[in-house]
Amino acid sequence: MEHRKNRRQQQRNKMLLIAAGVLILLILAIVGVTTGVFGKTGIFRRQKASQSGDGSEGSTSYSSTSSAADSIVYDGKKYAYNDHLTNYLLLGVDTTGSIQDKKEVGHAGQSDSIFLVSYDRVEEKTVGIAIPRDTITQIERFTSDGTSAGFSSDHLNLQYAYGDGRFKSCELTAAAVSRLMSGIPINGYAAINLDSISQLSELLGGVEIVVPDDSLAEKDPAFVKGNTVILDASNTELFIRSRDTSVQQSAIVRMNRQKVFLEAFAEKAAQEQKKDASTVTTIYETMKPQMVTTMCTDVFADLAVAKRSGGVQTIPGESGHEGAYDVYRVDEASLYEMIVSIFYKEVP
């Protein structure tokens, strides 16, 4: 009996560790500070001059049904969509308070970090795709009463704001990402907001990182490139959220810092779990109020133990600055080539 009890405890600890691995992946989607582009009036304060479509480019609601072509001919070769794949969208949202609270259209926050993870169920491997928040693509706009105002070309991160701050926002963003990615199906999603950021490092007794650049040196002299710093409740939020919005493409610089934190956090979490089996449980319970997801525990387990393939790739494009805003213009030909290489298999 004692042997069975110990075995059950070991299995439980293993599943908790797996769940923590996925939560750490979600931390990669932690969001950043903006300068209040929309202000207290929400998204409706800013209306860009752009033409609206008739809504024929995609559904307004999230669906796991693929609109990607089952087979294609590319560069003279025939390809079939890899139906062994399941694709998940991970979002970081710039809101505070419980992400479970429903919000008004236009006040739901922005998805400032957007990552797509494709999982091959047969080969048990994943590919990560980073999509810059400032990617210009077709998003669906809504009036303050929730009526669709059609499609327009705008920043991808704004699509989240047109929902309810919860599932509807995630569904709208998933639909926009699917359109951007030539109809690739999004089978599930998870979104977190920023409220738990400062607690994460503290739960592990601090996380040691090596500062990758001087982007925060003026805000804190400890954050000079090459310095070793212990991140805790006092400085974690600064390190992974802050950016100078007066500097062009500061969001990409911030994203690089988030990757440094992710790697260090994962290593420290593994160390602490070996010392104290309750570590992962504590992290999970802390994250839960700040997460909206359709991904079940089995999905978390699959992603956490899967082999990583090719690291995290960024969709091809060019950063720029137009008017008052940073933009990321996708290289359509190169993006399609990426889509073919990741989501399709050549037919003999």
BELNORVEN-V668487 format. One record per helix or strand of 3 or more residues. SS is the DSSP state (A for helix, B for strand). FROM is the first residue (numbers start at 0). LEN is the number of residues. If there is no record, write none. Layout:
SS;FROM;LEN  SS;FROM;LEN
//
This chain:
A;1;26  A;38;3  A;42;3  B;70;4  B;76;5  B;84;9  B;110;10  B;124;7  B;134;8  B;147;8  A;155;7  A;166;14  B;187;6  A;196;7  B;206;4  B;227;4  A;235;6  A;249;26  A;278;10  B;290;3  A;296;9  B;306;8  B;316;6  B;324;6  A;331;12  B;343;3
//
